[in-house]
Amino acid sequence: MIRVRNLVKTFGSFTAVNDVSFEVEEGEIFAFLGPNGAGKTTTIKMMTTLLKPTSGEIELDGLDPSVRQNEARKRFGIVFQDPSLDGDLTAWENLEVHGVLYHVPHKVRRPRMEELLKLFELWERRNDQVKKFSGGMKRRLEIARGFLHTPRILFLDEPTLGLDPQSRNQLWNHVRKVNEAEKVTVFLTTHYMDEADRVAHRIGVIDHGKLVAQGTPKAIKEQTGTESLEEAFLKLTGSTIRDESADSADAMRQFARMWSGGKR
């Protein structure tokens, strides 16, 4: 369902993603892990048509997202780190707008909206403004919205950031239900190693733009001789706190210079 080969993204002299290759099967939950600034979000942006690779290949359900952008976008849903709901609209209206934008037919859209709102335990609050929702409710609504147009792939970029353990557990239970029922491929990033260990079928670990390990959670723990995924992660990437701002600032400066020079 997802195939990435020798993927590279540079911003001038800064290499954000360096020769990354992996595959994700249909219906698989794949966790893409790494420290801050490791290249996770840059990789997702290339996979979801927001950035063009410097070199390498990406296939989503057989499509190259850098060439066939509109077709590729119909095949996936996405939930970014930053909130993207309209707080002044109700939960129902937020889903309705999304469904219209994705050209989901009315006779299909309405039953699908009801199904997802019930699954994500938001049906009783469907007519409430989203700004009145808790953080966990907003996240559940965003993910429900991501499933609305029946995507083949769902990208989740740190979807549980800031949520309490109960909300995190509830959210993943809902995601797994849709994953199992509809065979949706889920590609996620998270800093919570316990949930990656519990939820993901396979894991890829990226560090300094390079993929340093991939396999099942059990295989990665065996490879590193550790008992927990968090211990394995630290062994693969080190325990030093990263200065994400320095790398990000360098990348943005390089990108700004390229843009002002008329290069994309």
N, C-alpha and C positions, 0 to 999 in steps of 0.2 A: 504493500500500500504506500509506503514511503521508502524512497531509495535516494541516498545521498552519497556521491562519489567525489572524493578529492576536493572537497569544498574549501574555498579560500575567499576571505574578504579582507582587503587592506584599505586603510585610509592614509594615503601617502606612505610614510615609512613605518606606520604602525599596522601590524598584522593582528586583527581581532579574531579571525578564525583561520586555522592553519592546517590544510590537508585533512579535513575531517570526512570520514566515511562510515556509514551505518545503514542498516535496513530495519524497517518495522513492518511486521506482518499484519494482515487484515484482522481486526478484532483484538489486537494486542494493546495492552497498556504499557507504554514505554516512558520511563522517567529519565530525564536528561538533567544530570546533576553537575554542579560545579560551584566554586567560590564566586564571590562578587567579582565582576569584570572578567570572568573566564571565557566568555564568548557565547553563553547560552542564548541571551536575548537577541544578539546579532544573528545567530543561526536561525532562530525562529522568524525573525523579520525577513530573512532571505527566503525561507520556506513559504512565507505567507504573502509574498509579492511586495513587501514594503521596502526591501533593498535588493539590488541586483548583485549577484556574486561577482567577485573579481575573476574567478575561474572555478572550474568544477561543474558538476551536474546535480540537479535535483529533479526527482520525479514524484509527483503526488497523484496516486491512482492513474499512473501512466502519462500524466501531463507535466510539462515543464512550466512551472509557475512564472518564470521570468519572460516567457514567450507567449503563453496562453493564459494571461492573467485573469480575465473575466471567467473563463471556464473553470480555472483552478479554484477561484474564490467560491464558486457554487458548490465545490466538493468539500469544503471545510468550514467549521465554525471556530471561533477564537475568543478567548477571554484573556485580556491583557492584565498586567499588574494594576494599572490605574483604572478606577471606576469609569464606566461609560454609559450608565443608565441616566435617563432624564428624571430627576427627582420630582419635578412638577407633574409628571404623568403618573397614572396608576400602573400597577404591575401588568394589567391586561393591555393597556395602551402601549406600554413599552414593547410587549411581544407583538402587538398588532403592527406597529411601525416596522419592526424588523421583518415580519412576514411579508408585508407589502413590498419592502425594499428588495427582498429576495424572490419576489414574484411567486410566492406560495399561493395557489388558488384558494379563494375564499372558502369553498366547501371542504377543503383539506385543512386550511389554516385554523379555523375555529375549533374543530375537534382536537387538533394537535395541541393548540394552546391550552385547552382544558385538561388534556391528558398530562401535559408537562407540569402545569401548575398544581395539579393534584399529586403527581409523583414527588415533586419537590416541596410538598406541604405548604403551598402558598395560595391554594384555591380560596380559602376563607378571607384572604386579604387582597384578592384580585382587584377590587375597586378602591383600594387605598393608595394614596400617593406614595411613591417610593421613598421620598425624603423622610417618611415616618417609619421606615423599616430599620431594623438593626443591621449591623454589618454582615452577620451571617445570612440574614434574609436577602440582602442585596446580592450577595455572592451567589446564593442559590438561584436567584432570578436571572443573573447574568449567564449562568451555566445552562439553565433551562432555555434561555433565549438562544444560546449557541447551538442547542440541539433542534431548534424549531424547524429549520429547513431541511431536516434529515440529512446531515452531512455524512460523508464517508469517514472524515477525520475531524477530531476536535483537539485544538491546541489550548492548553491551559498553562499560562505563565504565572507561577506562584499564586494559584487561586485561593489558597487558605491562609495567606499572609495576614497575621493579626487576629485570626479567629481563635476562639477558645477551643479546648480539646473536644467538647461535646459537638460544637458546630462543625469542626473539621471532620469528625467521625461521621456525622449525619450526611454531610455533603458527599463524602466519598462513597457512602452506601448508595446514595442516589445515582452517582455517576456509574458505579459498577452495575447497577440494575439496567441502565440504558445500554451500557457497553455489552452486557451479556445478551440482552433482548434483541438489540439491533446490530450487533457485531460492529459497532463504531470503534475505529482505531483512536486511541487517546494518547496524545503526546504531551507530557507535562514536565514542568520544572518545579522544584520545591527545595526549600532549605530544611524541611522537616524530614530527617532521615528515617524516622520511625514510620511515617506514612508511606514513603517510597518503598520501604521494605515490605510493608503490609499490602500495598495496593498494586505495585508494578509487577508485570510478568518478567520484564527485563529492564536493565538499567545501562545507561551510558554515562561515563564520568569525563567531563572536559576540564582541562586546566591549562591556563596560558594559551588558549586557542587550539589546543591539541586534545584529541580523544585519548585518554590514558587507560581506560578500561571499559569493557562492556560485557554483559552477560546477565544471568539471573542474579537476584540478590544473594542467593546461597553460593553461587559460583564465585562471585566477587569477594565474599567473606572468606571462602576457602582459599582463593588466590592470594589474599593478603594475610591469611592466618589470624583473622580476627573473629570475635564473637558477635559483634554488632555492625550494622551498616555504617553507623557514625564513625566507629573506630576504623573501618575499612576506608571510608572517605578521607579521614585525616591522614591515614597512612599513604594514600595515593596523592593527596594534594598538599600535605603539610599542615602545620598548626599555626603558621604565621598569619596574622590579620592582614588582609589585602587593602592596599590603598586604591580603591576602585576609581576615586576621583581623578587621580593622575592619568591613568590610562584613558578614561573616558574623555577627559579634557583634551588630551593629545589627539585622540581620534576625531573629536569635534573640530579642533583647529585644522587638522588636515582636510577634513571634509569641507569646511568653510572655504579653504584655499582652493580646493578643487572646484567647488561650486562657483566661486567668484571668477575663476578662470574659464568658466563655460564648459567644464567637464563634469559628467555625471557618472 
